[in-house]
Amino acid sequence: MSGEGTGESPDALRERTIRASLETTLHRDPVQVSRALEVWLHSHWPKAHTTGLAAPGGSGASSELFFLDIGGAPFCAGPAPVETVLRLAPTYPVYPVVDLQLQATCMRAAARHSAAPVPDVYAVETDPSWLGVPFLLMQRMRGNGAPDWPSYVLEGWMHALDSPAQRQLWFNGVEAIAALHATDLHAAGVGTTHLPAQGATALARMLDYWQMYLALIRESGDYPVLEGAVGWLCRQDVAFETAEGLVWGDASLRNMLFEGLRPVALMDFEFAHVGLPVFDIAFYALMDHVMARGFAGGAARLPGFASVAETLDYYESLTGREVRSRDYLLRMALTYMSLATTRVFQRLAARGGSPGRMSRATRRYACSRKLSPVASCPADQPASAQVAEHADLLVDPQRMIERQRQYSGPSRERRACCARADRSTIGEGARPRRCAVVLRHLVGMEACLAADRSRARRRRHPAPEHCC
């Protein structure tokens, strides 16, 4: 089905929406940014100067970046300029708390007290008056990336590797994560650099953080699926006896740069903190499934990449840290992906990408993909998790269908969604493909339900009539 009124193919529609969701650049004038930064530099290091400031082709899904060369600063080893990255705090944050000091502290700890290839941070500026927002100035590291679009699952250098090389690359990524987790917290002085959340344990703080995240998202609407997912995590009786360590928070191939098969840079530390390290490896194991199912249109993963179980087992062999309660960790990682993806699409709508400049079909796609991370179903997970592991996840699907029906005046779209869901078999041993179909129906129903609530509000509070 093509985009309404646009003649777009489904692939073109998907590409346009994914590109829009990843766009964080506000198209600031690089010349003006460079001039403002020059003033800031002179106020700190009078001999410092900038050259060659430019915006990369894409900044990612959370922050705006600029590349620039700086000379004459204390971190310059000699007269030659140093390549740096200017990372601006987001104007529409994806996370409930944006703490550049926390990011810088964690990055410096890893860069200076571990073998992980993490960029060093040269400066943190929390005063927004200089560039309009706070910012980080950090080391630039070069390498080959695994892009979101066009997805590395479908094309590019990683796709061109043979299976043994892909497998080695995958496990090298696990080794880089293990190296990060070996950061000497005592030497770095960051032992209590926890999440900005309440709780006596790492798990308690993480659960409190998910509830903060959900509260932020609910400011823009009701999301019963996400509420059920976070609620499920909070109701389980689990405990992690592993020692706390440095958590990357966004561990995935797409946040690594490679030289050959080995990672030479780890990036994106917005969710970094001291807490539950095993969360990272669960996230890493599942994010590649997300990239294949969500960003590559349901394509198969690269053949050499290890399964979820193999990945977690290898991490255990490297670190001696047991990955317990695996099903719980995987569900937590998927819930986090769903919260973040929902927030990204909320930003897209707030900035006019929906409904303003995007077709109705594209808006529907964006709505249906707001929980896109759960479109993957790792085949090696237990059958009991095959429904819940999809991030919508964790609530009983049949109960959710009944909940949708409790609302009066169902729209034609929602009735159709309910009918399709009724024709789907939902059960403990459901096949992965069927689970993904059920998921799409449930997400579609939530989108329709949100539209119904909007219509109801307009009926209760009609716009005032204007008279002359």
N, C-alpha and C positions, 0 to 999 in steps of 0.2 A: 504494500500500500504506500503510495507516494505521499509527500507532504501536501496538505490541503492548499490548493491555490498556488503551489510552488512548482509542481511537477518533479519534485525531488524523489529520488529512489530511497528505499529504507536505509541503505548504506550511507548515502549522502546526508540524510537526516540525522543518523547516528553520529556521523563525523562532526557535523555542525554543532550538535548539542554537546558532545564531549569537549570539543575545542572551546566552546563558550564556558563550560563549567571549569575548565583549567585556566582560563584567562584571569589573571590578577592584576595585570598592568593597567594603570589608570591613564596611560599615555602622557605621562609627565614629560615635559621638555627636558631632554638630557642636558642641554646647555644651561638651563636654569638650575637643575639639580647640581651640576658641576660647580657653578658659581657659588651656590649656597654652601656646598660642602667645602669649597676652598676657604670661605670665611671661617667655617667651623675649624678646619685644619689649622689655620693661622692662629686662631685663638688658643689652640692647644700646643702646637709645634710651629713656631714662626717660620721655620725653614721648609716646611712641608708644602708640596704642591701636587696637583693632579694632572693627569694627561689621559686622553682617550677614553672618557666615560661613554659607555654604550649600554643599551638595554638588550638582554638576550632575546632570542626568538620567542621564548615562553618562560614565564617565571614559576610555573607550578600552580598548585591549587590553594596556596595559603598566603604567600608573601610576595612582595614585589622586589625584584633584584636588579642591580646594575653592576656591570663590570668596569673597573677602572684601574689605572696604574697610579701609584703614589710614590713620590720620591722625597727625600729629605726628612723622613719621619724616623723616630727612634727604632722602629721595627725593621727598617731597611738596613741590610747588612753592609751595603756599600753605596756608591753613587748611583748605581742602576736602580730605576724604579721597580717597585714590587707590585705584582699582580694581586689585586684585592677584589672582594665582593662587598657591595653595599646592600644590606638587607633591610628593607623598610618594614616597620610594623604595619600590619594590615589595617585598613580603614574599616573594613567589615570583617571582624575576626571569625575564623572558623572554630576556634577553641573558646571555652568559657572564660579562661584567664590567659592573657598574653603577658608574659613576664620575661622581658629580654635579659634581665639580670640573671634569672634562673637558667635560661638557655646558654648564656655566655659562661656561666659557672660550670655547667655540665660539659660544655664543649672544651673549655680550657682543661678541665680535669682529665678528660679522655685524651686530649692532644698531648698533654705533658706528663701523664702518669699511666699510660697504657701503650700497648703496641698497635692499637687500632689506628687506621689512617683517618684521623679526624682533623678538620681545619682548625687552626688556632684563631682565637678572637683577639683582635688588636684593640678594639675600643667598643664601649657601649655608651650610647647617648639616650637618656630617658627624657630629655627636654624636647618637646615637639616643636619648639619655636624655630629651630634651625632649618629643618626640612619639611615641616608640617606634621611629621610623625616621628616617634622615636626610631632609632635604627642601630644596627650592628655593623661594624666594619671588621671583616675577617679575611683570612688567608684564602686565596683562590687556588684550587687544586684542579688539575686537568686530567681527563681520561675519557673513555668511551662510555656513554650512558645507555640505559635501557628505557627508551622514551615511552610515554603513555600513548602518543599518537604521532605517526603511525605506530601501532603497538609492536613492541619487540617480539611478541608472539607470532606475528605474521611476516615480518621482514626485518632486514638489517643484519648487522654483523653477528649478533648473538644467534639469530635464526639460522645463519649460514654455517655455524659450527656443526661438526659431527656429534653424535650422541655422547661418546666418551668425553669430549671436550666440554659439552654442556654440563655433564654430570660433575666434572671437576670444578667448573665455574660455580655451580650451585653450592657444592660443599665448601669452596673457598669463601663464599658469602657467609656460610655458617661459621667458619673459622674467624672471620672478621667480627661477627657479632660476639662470639666467645671472647675475643681479645678485648672488645669494649667492656664486656662484663667483668673482666679481670682488672679494671681500673682500680688503682690503690686509693680507696676513699680516704683513708687516714692521712696519707701523704698529701693528697689534694685538699684536705680540709673540708670535704663536702659530705661528711657522713650523715648529716641531717637535712640535706637539700631535698626535701620531700615535695610531693604534690601539694598545691595550695588547697588542701582539703582536710576534713576532720577525720580522725581515726587513730587508734593506738597501734595498728599494724599496717603493713603495706597494702594488704588486701582491703582492709576497712577504708583506708584513704582512697584507694582506687574506686571502690563502690560509691563512696561519697562523691567522688569526682564525676562518675557517670550520671549520678542524680543531678548534679549541677549542670552538666551538659544537657540533659533532658529538659531541665527547667529553662535553659536558654532557648532551646529549639521550640518549646511550647509557647514562647512569647509570640510566635508567628503562626500558631495553629495547634490543633490537637493531633497527636500521633499515637493512637492506641497501640499500634504494633510495637513501637519503640518503648512505650510505657511497659508493655508486657515483657519485652526483652530485658530491660533494666530490672524490673521487678523480679523476674526469674533469677537473675544473678544474685540479687540481695537475699532471696529466700533460701538459697542452698546452704547446706552445712558443710563447708569445705575449709581446709586450713593448709597453708603452705609453710613448711618448716625450714625451707631454704633461707640462707642468709640474704639480707638485702644487698643490692648492688646497683650500679648505674644502669638505668633503663634508657635506651635510645628513644623508644616511643613510636617510631615510624620505620621499623626495620623491614626493608624490602629491596629487591633488585633495582627498582626504579629510583631509589635514593642512594645508589652506589655508582661510582665511576670506576672503570676497569682499565688496566693496562695488560693486554693479553687476557689471561683468564683470572687475574688476581685483582681484587678490589684495591684501589689506590686512594679512594676518598669515600667517606660516609657523610651524608648530607641530611638536612632538615631535622633539627633538634627541638622543634617547638613544643613537643610533649615530653622532652627529656626530664628525668628526675631520678632520685634514689628511691628504689622500691623493689618491685618483683621482677627480676631479670627474665624469668622464664616466659613472661608475657611477650617479650620480643620475638622469641623463637616460634611461638605459636602464630604471631602476626606474620612473620616472614614465611612460614610454611603455607599459610592460607592466601596471602596477598597475590601470589602468582596465579592461583586458581581464579581469583577475582579478575586479574588482567586478561586471562584467557576468555572467561565467560562474559565479562562486562565490556571491556574495551576492545576485544578482538572478535566480538559477535558470536561467542560460543565456540570458538576454535579450540582444538586440542592443545594442551600444554606442550612445550617443547619436549621431544621424546627423551632427552637425557636427564631431565630434571627429576629429582628424587620425590618420592611420595611424602605425605605428611608424617607418617610413622617413621620412615627412614630418616627424615630430617630431625625429628625430635630425638631419635635414638643416637644419631651421630653427635648431636649437641651434648647429650649425656656423656658419651664416651670422651669428648674433648674436655669437658668442664668438671666431671664428677658430680655435677648437680642434677639430682633426679627431677625429671619433669613429671610431677604427680598431677592427678586430677586433670588429665589431658582433655577430656571432653569439655570440662568446665572452662579451661583456658581457651580452647578453640572457639567456644561460644562467646566468651568475653571479647576475643579479638574481632569476631564478626559483628558483635554489637557495637564496638568502637567504630569499625568501618562504616556501619550504618548511620551512626550518629554524625560522623564527620561528613559523609556523603550528603545526608539530608541538609546539613548546614551549608554545604557548598551550593546546593541548588536553591536554598533560601537566599543566599547572596546573589545568585544569578537573577532571581525574580526581583529582588530589591533594587538591583541596578538597571532594571529595564530590559534585561534579556528575555524576560517572560513576565507579562504577556506582550510588552511593547514591540520589540523588533523581531520577535520570533513567531512563526506561524502557529496556528492552533495545534497542528500535529506535533510540532516540536515541543510545545508546552506539555502536551500529553506525555511525550517521550520523557521529558525531564522529570515529570511527576512520577512516572512509572519506574524511572531509574534511581529515584532518590534513595532506594535501598539496594542499589546495584551490587554492592559487595556480596550480598547473599545469593547471587545468581550462580554461585559455584557449589558443587557438591563433591568433595573429595571422595573417591571411591573406596579409599582404604579406611574410612572412619566407621565406627560401629553402626549397625543397622538402627539401633535405638536412637542415634543422633541424626539420621538422614533427613528427617523433617526439620528438626529444630536447628540444625547447623546452618540454615540459610539466613540467618539474621532476622528475618521477620519473625521468624525464628521462635523459639522459646515460648511462644504462647500456643495454646491448643488451637489448631486451625479451624476445627469444626465449631469450637466455642466462639471464635472470632466471627465466623459466618453468622451465627445466631445473633451476636452482638450487633452486627451491621443491620440485621433485619428489625431490630428493636426500634430503629429510628423511623418516625412516621414520614409518609409522603416520599417513598423511595423514587429516585429518578429512573428513567428508562435505562441509563447506562449502568446504574448500580444493580437493577434487577437482572440485567444481562450478565453482569459479573457474578452475581450469586448463582445464577443458573449454571454458568460454566463451572464454577467451583463445585456445585453439587454433583456434576458429572465426573469429577475427578476423584480417584480413590486416595484416601489419606490413611496411612497406617504406619506402624512401627517399621515394617520391612519394605516400605515403598521404594520403588526403584529411583535412582538419582534423577533420571529424566523426568519422571512423573512428579517428583518433589519440586523440581524447578518450575514445571507447569503450574502446580498448585500455588507456588510462591507468587508467580506473576499475577494469577487471579486475585490473590489476597491483596497484593500491593495495588492492583487496579481498583479493588473495592475501596481501599482506604482513600485513594485519590478521588473517587466518585463521592465518597462520604463527605470529604472536605468540601467538594463543590456543593453538595446538598446543604451543608451547614451555612455556606455563604449565601445561597439562595434564601434560606430561611431567615437569616439576619436581615437581608434586604427587604423581605416581606414585612418583618416586624418593625423595621426602621426605614421606611421609604425616604428617598431623597426629598427635601422640601421643594415645593413648587415655587418657581420664580415668576413674579408678576411685575408688570411695568407700571 
